[in-house]
């Protein structure tokens, strides 16, 4: 009987769902408005992917502007040229977000290579202001990327985030796992 309970607990111990968590984040303590644009090329930030093998969303920190709400599209790209030209996106999503907040979007899992450089692009039909910091910032430099406006590399970095998924165990699976551990403990105690 104990073996049956233990086997059932082990078989059911699985993942019920996944929840997005911040993977990469550059949110400098001295963030200031570094670029405002309504250019069709948008604004691009390169970054190096950490050890995670998927990206499920991204965001940019918007600064204040003269309109309360703005609609933006954020895309993930494998090259700066594709990001600039809005071509061959690995993923894109659009959201309406208030200024002076994070504009964050989510999409399905996109497979990426850890340590490789990727590019996030934000664009809008309206003027947007994105916060960031100069590369020379002594408070909080970002060393694994570069900001671009069109084709021009800039001497700053935009404040950005990327998301990945983390497994969330099902409550029933966790309960059965606990039951399995109790069963093993009881079995050892009797032996």
Secondary structure, DSSP 8 states (H G I E B T S, - for coil): -HHHHHHHHHHH--EEEEEEEEEEEE--TT-EEEEEE--TT-EEEEEE--S-SEEEEEEEEB---SSSEEEEEEEEESSHHHHHHT-S-SEEEEEEEESSSEEEEEEEEEE--TT-EEEEEEE-SS-EEEEEEETT-SSS---S--EEETTEE-SEEE-EEEEEEEEEE-HHHHHHHHHHHHHHHHHHHH-
